[in-house]
Amino acid sequence: MIELKNVEKSFGRVKVLKGVSFSVSENERVALLGPNGSGKTTIVRIITGQIRPTRGTVVVCGRDRIDESVKSRMGVVSHNTFLYDDLTAYENLQFFAGIYGVDDSRIRELLEQFGLWRRRHDLVRNYSRGMKQRLSIARALLNEPDILILDEPTTGLDVEGRERLFEAVKDYKSTLLFTTHNLGEAEELCERVVMLRDGEIAYDGEIGDVEETYRRVML
Ligand SMILES: Nc1ncnc2c1ncn2[C@@H]1O[C@H](COP(=O)(O)OP(=O)(O)OP(=O)(O)O)[C@@H](O)[C@H]1O
């Protein structure tokens, strides 16, 4: 579903990704781990078509151009919430439901699932950070995407929000790429782990005892 081959990315003179290769098969659940600044979000931005690699190839859903048809098959939760502040929560989901041809009943289901139904008519600008994050997750799940990409999705979530997210991700049966700094979360949701250090892959394998592997490979 996702394949990166020798991907390099430079910003100005700084090379942030130094020849990254890994793939994620259909229905596989992969955690992407690594310290601050190791390049995880840069990889996510490349896979989701927000930026292009300087060198190398990226193939997603069999396509080497991340165009709208590929993007419509991905659900993404990232630092960018992809929400409109001047619309209500309901209107935000309605807008994306319109693009994907998703039924109104799915909007209600997700708003209830993420505990936002009562506040559905509030403007997103008046939402708290955690509420925005919950809505962003609902938006990513709206069209039951073939690939779910979660870049540090628990940022700002309270205990209940985190539990609702994990329930939703466990119910979701397709391909998952998940970046986190929480090794326990990676172990709970994923079967494989890719560890990134300074723009290079340091480990790619079964998740196993992720804390032990992380300590051995990264520290
Ligand atoms: N637009 C940009 N211009 C210049 N440098 C950038 C840009 N985007 C990212 N970088 C640099 O690329 C490196 C990797 O950043 P990235 O956000 O991918 O790391 P990360 O692994 O996601 O980190 P974190 O765990 O802190 O979120 C960092 O040194 C960052 O400063």
The ligand as a MOL file (V3000), in Angstrom:
LIG
                    3D

  0  0  0     0  0            999 V3000
M  V30 BEGIN CTAB
M  V30 COUNTS 31 33 0 0 0
M  V30 BEGIN ATOM
M  V30 1 N 9.9860 23.0280 6.2160 0
M  V30 2 C 11.1470 22.7610 6.8050 0
M  V30 3 N 12.2050 23.5730 6.6170 0
M  V30 4 C 13.3890 23.3220 7.2140 0
M  V30 5 N 13.6150 22.2650 8.0180 0
M  V30 6 C 12.5980 21.4290 8.2350 0
M  V30 7 C 11.3080 21.6240 7.6460 0
M  V30 8 N 10.4980 20.6150 8.0480 0
M  V30 9 C 11.2340 19.8350 8.8570 0
M  V30 10 N 12.4910 20.3160 8.9660 0
M  V30 11 C 13.5960 19.7140 9.7440 0
M  V30 12 O 13.6250 18.3370 9.4420 0
M  V30 13 C 14.0250 17.5910 10.5770 0
M  V30 14 C 13.0030 16.4750 10.7990 0
M  V30 15 O 11.7840 17.0540 11.1880 0
M  V30 16 P 10.4670 16.1900 11.4190 0
M  V30 17 O 9.3680 17.1230 11.7650 0
M  V30 18 O 10.2720 15.2830 10.2660 0
M  V30 19 O 10.9030 15.3260 12.6920 0
M  V30 20 P 10.0460 14.3770 13.6300 0
M  V30 21 O 10.7750 13.0880 13.7060 0
M  V30 22 O 8.6340 14.3300 13.1760 0
M  V30 23 O 10.1730 15.1420 14.9980 0
M  V30 24 P 9.1750 15.2780 16.2780 0
M  V30 25 O 9.2630 13.9650 17.0150 0
M  V30 26 O 9.8030 16.3760 17.0610 0
M  V30 27 O 7.7960 15.6010 15.7910 0
M  V30 28 C 14.1530 18.5770 11.7270 0
M  V30 29 O 15.5090 18.8980 11.8900 0
M  V30 30 C 13.3590 19.7740 11.2410 0
M  V30 31 O 13.8930 20.9750 11.7630 0
M  V30 END ATOM
M  V30 BEGIN BOND
M  V30 1 1 1 2
M  V30 2 1 2 3
M  V30 3 2 2 7
M  V30 4 2 3 4
M  V30 5 1 4 5
M  V30 6 2 5 6
M  V30 7 1 6 7
M  V30 8 1 6 10
M  V30 9 1 7 8
M  V30 10 2 8 9
M  V30 11 1 9 10
M  V30 12 1 10 11
M  V30 13 1 11 12
M  V30 14 1 11 30
M  V30 15 1 12 13
M  V30 16 1 13 14
M  V30 17 1 13 28
M  V30 18 1 14 15
M  V30 19 1 15 16
M  V30 20 2 16 17
M  V30 21 1 16 18
M  V30 22 1 16 19
M  V30 23 1 19 20
M  V30 24 2 20 21
M  V30 25 1 20 22
M  V30 26 1 20 23
M  V30 27 1 23 24
M  V30 28 2 24 25
M  V30 29 1 24 26
M  V30 30 1 24 27
M  V30 31 1 28 29
M  V30 32 1 28 30
M  V30 33 1 30 31
M  V30 END BOND
M  V30 END CTAB
M  END
